[in-house]
Amino acid sequence: MGWFWQDGPPGPVLSVLKRTSRGEVRAVGEEAGAAVLLSSHEVLTCAHVVNDALDRPPLSTDRPVSEAVDLLFHTAGTSRRMAARVAVWVPPRPVPTGAWQGDLCVLELARPAPDLFRPAAWLEMAEGQSVRAWGSDGAMGGFADTEVKLADQGVYYLDGTLSGAAIGPGFSGGPLRVRHDPAVVGLVVAHHLTHGAFSSQQIVRRSWAVPWQTIRAELVASGAGELIDRCTTRVPTVTQDLDREALCHVVWQLLAEPVQRADHARSLASQLGYTTAADGAPSVEELVTLLITEDRALATLTESLASARGEGERPAALEALLTMGRLSDAARLLSIGEHRMLVETLKRTVASAPTLLPRAAREALRYTRLPAVLRGAVLPQEALEVALGELEELQDGGQLPDGGPSVPALLKLVEFTAAGLAASRRAELLMWNERVSRRLGVHKEALAQRRSDAMAWAVQRPARVMRLIAEISTFASDSQACHRCRMWQVRAGGEAVPMDVEGSTLRTAGEVGQLIREAAEQVEADCGQEVKDIDILVSREGLHLPIDEWDTGSLIESLPGEPLGVGYRVALHCPEITNRVARHVQLLRRRWSEASSSEPLIVDEKASEPRQLMSLLKTSHECTSQVVLHGSLASRQVLLEICLMLGVPVILWDRAAQSHADSQHLEEVSPMGPLFELPERIRTFRARMWARPESHRARPSLVWQPEEPLSLPPKGHRLTDPVEGVRTR
C-alpha cells in the first residue's frame, strides 16, 4: 500500500428517492438509485433511475411529464432531502448486446447542495482501473470493489471478485471512484444479467458502466456543453512533462532529513485527503509520486516549505521546485488552502458584485485570451471555480530582468478585483495576494506596480461607448443556418475597439443574437451606460436576413428572450458593395449635408426600374438622404444595391412585401416622419409586432450609413502582449 493511501468511507453519498404511483415520496431506505454531484446546482444520474423513482418503466424513453425528483444527501450519519427537476434528458437506447446507450439525466437542484458535498473530479475511464462503487443508502459497509475490463460501444464492462459485496440494486447512477484516488471515472448502470444454469463458466459478477468520456459526449450532443465546461476534470497523471529524476533530486535537497520529510508529508497528505503510515517517513520517490499524481500537491508542499523558512533566505532548491511548477502544464499554481480561501472570498464578491470580475479581467488581462465564462457581463457564481482553474493555467510568461518570476495572470486579476471593492472588503484579497506572491518568490516591487495599475484603473472614468458593430459572415463551406460573428465597440471619437469573441466559431441565429446582447450588457457593466445602437455588417446576401428577429435569449431562463430589433436599434451595412465605390465617402457626406431639407424618395411603380432609379438619384434626387423601397423581393434586391453604390445613407424597405400593393404596411413606421427619429420608430414598431405579430404585416429592414465611415482594424491581426499572451489560443 505504501506510506500514502486513500481508502475508507465514501464521504457524502447522494441518492434518488422513489415515489408511489400517486406521487408520494416513499420512506428513506427505498431509494431508486444513486447519483453524483456535477456542480453546486446540478446532479447526474441514470435516466432509468429517474424512471424508477417516478414509478415508470425503467427503460421509458419519453421525458418525464412530472419533472419533480426528490434527492437525499447522506453524510456523517444524517440525511438531508432536497427537491430537483429534470434539466437534461438522454433516454436509454437499447443495443443488440443487451446493454443500452444514453441513459443519462441531469437534475437541477432548487437550491445549492450542502456545503460538505463537492462536485466530482472526473477522470477518463480505462481498462485495468480498480474502482469502487457505493450503494445509495450511504452505509459504511455498502461498497463494492470491481475492475474495469472491456470497452464496447461507449460502455465499459466491470468484473468483481467472488469475495466481498457485489454491485446490485441501488448502485445504478452512482459514481465509480478510482481506488486510492478521489477521481470519478463514470456511472454504474446495471448488473449484466445472464441466463441458463449456474456453471463455472457463467458470469456472476459482471456489471457495466458509462464512462466519463461517453457522459461528456452525450451531454454535449444534448446541448449541455456549457455544463461540461464547468465540470472539474483530471488527467491520469499530472506531470508527464516533469522530469521525475530532477524532481527527486530537488526534493532530496529540501527534505533529506526523514523527520522533517515526514512532517511535511503528513501535512501534505492531510490536505489532499490521504492516510499515512503511523511511523517512519515516506521515501523521496513516494513523495515525488504524490507530487506528480495530485495537481495541487507541488504548490501545497512549497507552501509548507516556505512557511517553515519564514522570512529568511530561501534555498535555491525551493526556487527550483517553484520553477518546475511554473513550467509544468499540469501542476496547479495555487495550493489547496490558497485555492479554497480564494474561492470562498470571491464567491462573496461575485454574489454582491457579479459584474466586477469580468470587468477587472478585461482590464487586467486585456491582451490575454480570457476564459469563456469571463467574457460576458456577469460571472455566474457556479462558474467561478472554472474561471479560476483556467486562469491558473496561464503561465507567467517568463522571468523578469532581475531573475524573479513575474506576477501571474490570476494574481493580476485579484489585484484589479480588489481595487474595484470598497476599502473595507479589499484587505482580505490584498493579504491573500501578498501571501501567495511571497510563496512564489514574486518581487514586492513587481506586485506593487500591478497594485498601482489596478488602483489607477478603479478611479478612472471609462470612455463612452456610442454603438456596437457586429460583422456577420458565412463561408461557402458553412451551413447556411449558421454564421460567424466579430464585434467592436465604437467609442466617443470614433475609435473602434475589438471585443473578445470567437469570430471563427459557427453560431446559430439565436446564438449570434445572444452574443450581441451579452456584448451590450458587458459595455453597460464596464461603463455604467446603456448601448442601444447596433450596426450589422453583412454581405450582399446578408442584407435580406431577418437579423432584427433573431432571439437574444434572457439572463433569466424562465423568461422569454426578445428579438434583437426589440431591444436595440439595428441598422445594416454592406461594405462588400460600398467599398467598391471610390467616391462613396464623398457621396455620403453630400447627401447627409442636405438631410434636414431633402424629402425621402419613395420608390413606387413609377420608379421601379433600375435605370429610372439611377436617373433620379443622379439628377433631381442627387442630394436625397433617404430612399423607401417598395415592390417585389427580386426588384428590391437590385434597387437596394443601386442606392448603396450611389451613397444613399438611409434605405428602408419591407422584406415581407410581395409587391407594390403591400406598400401601405410600412406606413406604421412613418417613413416620411423626422429622419433622425426613424431608427427608434422602427424599434418601437418591432416591439409592438413582437407582442402581436398577427396585427402587423410589415417586417422593416433599415440601412443607416453614418457620415463618417466605420474604421475597423484589418482582418487577421490580433495584438498580444509578448509576456502575458504566451499561451493564448
C-alpha positions, 0 to 999 in steps of 0.5 A, spaced: 500 500 500 505 504 501 506 510 506 500 514 502 493 511 501 486 513 500 481 508 502 475 508 507 468 511 507 465 514 501 464 521 504 457 524 502 453 519 498 447 522 494 441 518 492 434 518 488 428 517 492 422 513 489 415 515 489 408 511 489 404 511 483 400 517 486 406 521 487 408 520 494 415 520 496 416 513 499 420 512 506 428 513 506 431 506 505 427 505 498 431 509 494 431 508 486 438 509 485 444 513 486 447 519 483 453 524 483 454 531 484 456 535 477 456 542 480 453 546 486 446 546 482 446 540 478 446 532 479 447 526 474 444 520 474 441 514 470 435 516 466 432 509 468 433 511 475 429 517 474 424 512 471 424 508 477 423 513 482 417 516 478 414 509 478 415 508 470 418 503 466 425 503 467 427 503 460 421 509 458 424 513 453 419 519 453 421 525 458 418 525 464 411 529 464 412 530 472 419 533 472 419 533 480 425 528 483 426 528 490 434 527 492 437 525 499 444 527 501 447 522 506 453 524 510 456 523 517 450 519 519 444 524 517 440 525 511 438 531 508 432 531 502 432 536 497 427 537 491 430 537 483 427 537 476 429 534 470 434 539 466 437 534 461 434 528 458 438 522 454 433 516 454 436 509 454 437 506 447 437 499 447 443 495 443 443 488 440 448 486 446 443 487 451 446 493 454 443 500 452 446 507 450 444 514 453 441 513 459 443 519 462 439 525 466 441 531 469 437 534 475 437 541 477 437 542 484 432 548 487 437 550 491 445 549 492 447 542 495 450 542 502 456 545 503 460 538 505 458 535 498 463 537 492 462 536 485 466 530 482 473 530 479 472 526 473 477 522 470 477 518 463 475 511 464 480 505 462 481 498 462 485 495 468 482 501 473 480 498 480 474 502 482 469 502 487 462 503 487 457 505 493 450 503 494 445 509 495 443 508 502 450 511 504 452 505 509 459 504 511 459 497 509 455 498 502 461 498 497 463 494 492 470 493 489 470 491 481 475 492 475 474 495 469 475 490 463 472 491 456 470 497 452 464 496 447 460 501 444 461 507 449 460 502 455 465 499 459 464 492 462 466 491 470 468 484 473 468 483 481 471 478 485 467 472 488 469 475 495 466 481 498 459 485 496 457 485 489 454 491 485 446 490 485 440 494 486 441 501 488 448 502 485 445 504 478 447 512 477 452 512 482 459 514 481 465 509 480 471 512 484 478 510 482 481 506 488 486 510 492 484 516 488 478 521 489 477 521 481 470 519 478 471 515 472 463 514 470 456 511 472 454 504 474 448 502 470 446 495 471 448 488 473 449 484 466 444 479 467 445 472 464 441 466 463 441 458 463 444 454 469 449 456 474 456 453 471 463 455 472 463 458 466 457 463 467 458 470 469 456 472 476 459 478 477 459 482 471 456 489 471 457 495 466 458 502 466 458 509 462 464 512 462 466 519 463 468 520 456 461 517 453 457 522 459 461 528 456 459 526 449 452 525 450 451 531 454 454 535 449 450 532 443 444 534 448 446 541 448 449 541 455 456 543 453 456 549 457 455 544 463 461 540 461 465 546 461 464 547 468 465 540 470 472 539 474 476 534 470 483 530 471 488 527 467 491 520 469 497 523 471 499 530 472 506 531 470 508 527 464 512 533 462 516 533 469 522 530 469 521 525 475 529 524 476 530 532 477 524 532 481 527 527 486 533 530 486 530 537 488 526 534 493 532 530 496 535 537 497 529 540 501 527 534 505 533 529 506 532 529 513 526 523 514 523 527 520 522 533 517 520 529 510 515 526 514 512 532 517 511 535 511 508 529 508 503 528 513 501 535 512 501 534 505 497 528 505 492 531 510 490 536 505 489 532 499 485 527 503 490 521 504 492 516 510 499 515 512 503 510 515 503 511 523 511 511 523 517 512 519 517 517 513 515 516 506 521 515 501 523 521 496 520 517 490 513 516 494 513 523 495 515 525 488 509 520 486 504 524 490 507 530 487 506 528 480 499 524 481 495 530 485 495 537 481 495 541 487 500 537 491 507 541 488 504 548 490 501 545 497 508 542 499 512 549 497 507 552 501 509 548 507 516 549 505 516 556 505 512 557 511 517 553 515 523 558 512 519 564 514 522 570 512 529 568 511 533 566 505 530 561 501 534 555 498 535 555 491 532 548 491 525 551 493 526 556 487 527 550 483 521 546 485 517 553 484 520 553 477 518 546 475 511 548 477 511 554 473 513 550 467 509 544 468 502 544 464 499 540 469 501 542 476 496 547 479 499 554 481 495 555 487 495 550 493 489 547 496 488 552 502 490 558 497 485 555 492 479 554 497 480 561 501 480 564 494 474 561 492 470 562 498 472 570 498 470 571 491 464 567 491 462 573 496 464 578 491 461 575 485 454 574 489 454 582 491 458 584 485 457 579 479 459 584 474 466 586 477 470 580 475 469 580 468 470 587 468 477 587 472 479 581 467 478 585 461 482 590 464 487 586 467 488 581 462 486 585 456 491 582 451 490 575 454 485 570 451 480 570 457 476 564 459 469 563 456 465 564 462 469 571 463 467 574 457 460 576 458 457 581 463 456 577 469 460 571 472 455 566 474 457 564 481 457 556 479 462 558 474 467 561 478 471 555 480 472 554 472 474 561 471 479 560 476 482 553 474 483 556 467 486 562 469 491 558 473 493 555 467 496 561 464 503 561 465 507 567 467 510 568 461 517 568 463 522 571 468 523 578 469 530 582 468 532 581 475 531 573 475 524 573 479 518 570 476 513 575 474 506 576 477 501 571 474 495 572 470 490 570 476 494 574 481 493 580 476 486 579 476 485 579 484 489 585 484 484 589 479 478 585 483 480 588 489 481 595 487 474 595 484 471 593 492 470 598 497 476 599 502 473 595 507 472 588 503 479 589 499 484 587 505 482 580 505 484 579 497 490 584 498 493 579 504 491 573 500 495 576 494 501 578 498 501 571 501 501 567 495 506 572 491 511 571 497 510 563 496 512 564 489 518 568 490 514 574 486 518 581 487 514 586 492 516 591 487 513 587 481 506 586 485 506 593 487 506 596 480 500 591 478 497 594 485 498 601 482 495 599 475 489 596 478 488 602 483 489 607 477 484 603 473 478 603 479 478 611 479 478 612 472 472 614 468 471 609 462 470 612 455 463 612 452 461 607 448 456 610 442 454 603 438 456 596 437 458 593 430 457 586 429 460 583 422 456 577 420 459 572 415 458 565 412 463 561 408 461 557 402 463 551 406 458 553 412 451 551 413 447 556 411 443 556 418 449 558 421 454 564 421 460 567 424 460 573 428 466 579 430 464 585 434 467 592 436 465 597 440 465 604 437 467 609 442 466 617 443 471 619 437 470 614 433 475 609 435 473 602 434 475 597 439 475 589 438 471 585 443 473 578 445 469 573 441 470 567 437 469 570 430 471 563 427 466 559 431 459 557 427 453 560 431 446 559 430 441 565 429 439 565 436 446 564 438 449 570 434 443 574 437 445 572 444 452 574 443 450 581 441 446 582 447 451 579 452 456 584 448 451 590 450 450 588 457 458 587 458 459 595 455 453 597 460 457 593 466 464 596 464 461 603 463 455 604 467 451 606 460 446 603 456 448 601 448 442 601 444 445 602 437 447 596 433 450 596 426 450 589 422 455 588 417 453 583 412 454 581 405 450 582 399 446 576 401 446 578 408 442 584 407 435 580 406 436 576 413 431 577 418 437 579 423 432 584 427 428 577 429 433 573 431 432 571 439 437 574 444 435 569 449 434 572 457 439 572 463 433 569 466 431 562 463 424 562 465 423 568 461 422 569 454 428 572 450 426 578 445 428 579 438 434 583 437 430 589 433 426 589 440 431 591 444 436 595 440 436 599 434 439 595 428 441 598 422 445 594 416 451 595 412 454 592 406 461 594 405 462 588 400 458 593 395 460 600 398 467 599 398 467 598 391 465 605 390 471 610 390 467 616 391 462 613 396 465 617 402 464 623 398 457 621 396 455 620 403 457 626 406 453 630 400 447 627 401 447 627 409 449 635 408 442 636 405 438 631 410 434 636 414 431 639 407 431 633 402 424 629 402 425 621 402 424 618 395 419 613 395 420 608 390 413 606 387 411 603 380 413 609 377 420 608 379 421 601 379 426 600 374 433 600 375 435 605 370 429 610 372 432 609 379 439 611 377 436 617 373 433 620 379 438 619 384 443 622 379 439 628 377 433 631 381 434 626 387 442 627 387 442 630 394 436 625 397 438 622 404 433 617 404 430 612 399 423 607 401 423 601 397 417 598 395 415 592 390 417 585 389 423 581 393 427 580 386 426 588 384 428 590 391 434 586 391 437 590 385 434 597 387 437 596 394 444 595 391 443 601 386 442 606 392 448 603 396 453 604 390 450 611 389 451 613 397 444 613 399 445 613 407 438 611 409 434 605 405 428 602 408 424 597 405 419 591 407 422 584 406 415 581 407 412 585 401 410 581 395 409 587 391 407 594 390 400 593 393 403 591 400 406 598 400 401 601 405 404 596 411 410 600 412 406 606 413 406 604 421 413 606 421 412 613 418 417 613 413 416 620 411 416 622 419 423 626 422 429 622 419 433 622 425 427 619 429 426 613 424 431 608 427 427 608 434 420 608 430 422 602 427 424 599 434 418 601 437 414 598 431 418 591 432 416 591 439 409 592 438 409 586 432 413 582 437 407 582 442 402 581 436 405 579 430 398 577 427 396 585 427 402 587 423 404 585 416 410 589 415 417 586 417 422 593 416 429 592 414 433 599 415 440 601 412 443 607 416 450 609 413 453 614 418 457 620 415 463 618 417 465 611 415 466 605 420 474 604 421 475 597 423 482 594 424 484 589 418 482 582 418 487 577 421 491 581 426 490 580 433 495 584 438 498 580 444 502 582 449 509 578 448 509 576 456 502 575 458 499 572 451 504 566 451 499 561 451 493 564 448 489 560 443 
